[in-house]
Amino acid sequence: MKEDNDVRRIFLLNPDQRLVREAAHAGVQVRSVRVDATDESALRAAIAEAAEAGLCVNPARALKVLSDPVAVQRLVRDNRLSPGGTEVASHDLRLTVETLSVHGMHQAVAIIARTPYGLLHPAPLTDDTAAEVRAVVTALLDLTGYQYGPAHTSVALTPRGPVITGCRAGLGDDPVPELVKVAGGFDLAAGAIEVLAGRLVDAVRPNRFAAAALLSPPWRLETSEVVILPHVRYVSPPGVLRPGHLVVHADSPEVAARRVASLAALVVGDGR
């Protein structure tokens, strides 16, 4: 691998179309391949070819582990990343952590909380708790040997501390990137392209809260009507069989919850 290569080219395994679109927008050349991530020999062949071309690549073992939820849990358990065991309760706060890795250095760029109404970024954590969450996630990525790209980790916050419940390579599902952008202006997909090219990124700290609600169809309002509602910063309309979502900004978690509730009542009606 040529870490000093100035040509903006990246390697994508089983490419996420969001990253493909962002690379095209940024003028970055993409080399991609579709391979069964559980087939280590096939992974090794594809990765070796990309590495020979001077592209930044991950070890086959790292990608295989991160494609297997059972292997991730085994790694968490065997390395005691969750002191006191890996059991979680239904009332434990659930978090997702978005990281960007380059040259084996992992940067947690977002910690998002799952709430009764949807998602909230940044998660309302103390500085010490947030540091614990970041530490356990980056420790797991170190153990897998992950080197380049985004990763999406699920964490439960228990009385014993943070417990990792899952981790996979790649961006978090929508509306995670929109939340990150609304809360602080950081473009998660653009950052992922940079680290896949072997470049460091400066993640912008959130300066306000962003909340997202997933709303099942039918919507009472058209997308053009929803997008101009107060405090709405992003809208993705529903499909026939999938929910849509809207993202709002707020100065506090409490205000975010109230805004989402009132907007949901307008968009899909009370009781939905």
N, C-alpha and C positions, 0 to 999 in steps of 0.2 A: 504494500500500500504506500502511496506517495502522499504524505501529509502536507507537503509543500506545493502540491499541485494547484495552480491558480485557475485552472479550467473549472468552470462551475458545472459540475456533473454530479449526479447522485445515483445511488442504487436503491431500488425499491423492490422488496420481496412481497408478492401478492399485493400489488399497489392499491392504496387507498385513493379513490378518485379525487378527494379533497386535496391531497398532496400533489397529485398529478396536475390538477388545475392551478394550484399555487405555483408549482415549478414552471409551468408554461407562462404564467403571468410574470414571473421573475426572470424569465429567459434562461432557466436552468435546464440543461439536458438531462433526461431521465433514461436510465437503463433499468428495465424491470423484467421480472420473471415470475411465473406462477409455479409454485412448488408446494407439495404437501409438507407443511412445517413439522409434521411428526416423523417424516422420513429423513433421518440425519444424513444418510449417504447422499440423497438427492440435494439436500441443503448444502452439503460440503462441496459438491460439484459446482453448483450455481455460484456459491460464494467465492470459490477459488478463481473462477473465471472473471468475476467482477473485481476481485482484488488484483488480479494480473493486469487489468485495465486501469489500475490506479485509483479505484473508487474506495470510499470508506465502507467497510463491511463489519458485520457482527459475527462472532463465532457461531458456528452451527449449533453448538450445545446450548448457547444462550437462547437462540430462537426456538429451539426444540422445547426447552424447559418452559419458556414463557407462553408456548402454545398449548400447554398441558396443565389445567387447573390442579390436577392431583399432584403433579411434580412440584408446582409452586408451593402447595400446602406442605408437602414433604420437606422441602427446603426450609420453610418457615419453622416447622416443628423440629427438625433435626439440628438446626442451628440456634434454637431457642430465641428466635426473634420476637416471640410474644411471651414474656415471662408469665408464669402461672397458667399456661395452657392457651389453646386456641378457641376455647368455647366463647360464644357471644350470645347475648340475650336480645330479644326482639326490641327492647327499649333502648339499646345502646345506640348512640349517635353514629350514623353511617357517613363516611367521607369517601371522596375520590381524590386522588392526588395525581396531578399531571406533571410529568418530568420531561426534561430534555437532556440528552446525554451526548457528550462529544469527547473523544479520546478517553473514554471511561470515567469522565467526571459527570456527575449527575446533579442537575439543578431542578429543585421543586419549584415550578412556576405558578402553581395554583393548588389550593386545598379547598375543595367544594363540599358543602354539606347537603345531605339529602333531608328535606323537610317534609312535613305532611302535605304541603302544597306543590312541591317540586324541588328545585335546586337553588342553593344560595352560595354566592362567591363574593368575598372570601368567607370561609367558615368562621363563625364567631368563637374563636379559640383564644386562650391566653397565649402569650409569647412562648412560655415554657412548653405548653402542650403542643403547639404548632411545631416547635423544635423537635419534640419527641417523635411526632408523626413523620416529619421530614427525615429524621435519622433512621428510623426503622425501614422506611421505603428505600432510601439510598443504600442501606446495608443489604437489602434483598437484591437490588440491582447489581451491586458489587459481587455478590455470591453467584449470580447467574453468569457473570462475565459480559453483561450487556455493555456495548461501547458507543453506539451511535443511534440517535433518533429519539422519537417520543415514546413514552410508556404511560400506561393508565393503570393505576393501582387502587384497589378497594380496601378500605380500612374501617374497622369498627372501633369506636372509642369506648373501652370498658373501664370499670373501676381499677383494673390492674394496669391499665395503660393501653396504647394502640395495638390492635391485633389485625394483621394483614389477612384479608379474606380472599384476595385474588389479585393477579397482576398479568398484564399482557402487553406486548409491544404494540405501539400505534397510538393514534390520537383517541381521546375520549369521544364517545358518540355525541352527535349534536343533541342539545344545544351547548355543550361544554365550550367549544371555541368561541361562540358568541358571548357567553357569560364572561369569559376571560377578557375579551375585547371591550365589552361595555364597562366592566369594573375598573380597568386601568389602561385601556388602549393597546394592550399587548396582543399581537397577532400570533396565535399559537401555531397555525399552519406555516406561516412564514418563518417562525423560529425553528420549526421542525426541519424545513428545507435547509436552513443554515447549518444546523448541527449534522445533518446527513451529508453535507458537503465538507464537514470537518472544521467548521468555523464556530467560534464562541458567540454567544448571544447575551445581551443585557436585557433581562426580563424586567418589565416595568411593574413596580408594586401597585396594587389596586389602591385607588384614592376614593372609592365609594363602593357600595354594595350593588350587586346585580343579582336578580332573581329570575328564574325561568319556571313557567308552568306548562306542562304537557296537557293539551286539551283535545279530547276525542271529538270526532265529527258526530253530528253536523254542527257547524258554527252558524250562529244567527247573523253574523256580520261578514261582509266580504273582506278579503285581505287588505284591500285599499282603505277600508274603513278602520280596520284594527290598527294599521301602522300609524295612523294620525291621532290615535287616542293619547291622552296625557301620559307621559313617563314611559311610553313604549319605545324601545330602541331597536328591536329586531322582531320580525315575524316570519315564521315558516308555516304555510297553510297545511291543513291536514290532507291526506290522501283518502282514497276509498276505504282502505283497511288500516290506516295508521293515524295516530294523533298528530296534530300540529303543535307548535309551541310559540310562546311569545316571551320576550325578555324585557324586563323593566329595570330602571336604576332607582336607587334610594340612598338616603344618608344613614340608615340603620336597618338592622334585620326586622325590627317591628314594623317600620314603615314599608319595607319591601313586602312583608306578609299581607299587610292591609291592601296595598296596591294590587297585588296579584289576585286577592280575593274579589275585589271590586271589579277588576277587569275580566276575570273569569265569569262573573255573573253577567256582565254585558255581552261577552262573546258567545257563551254556550248556555246561559240561563242559570237561574238558581237551582241548587240541588244536583248539579252535574259535576 
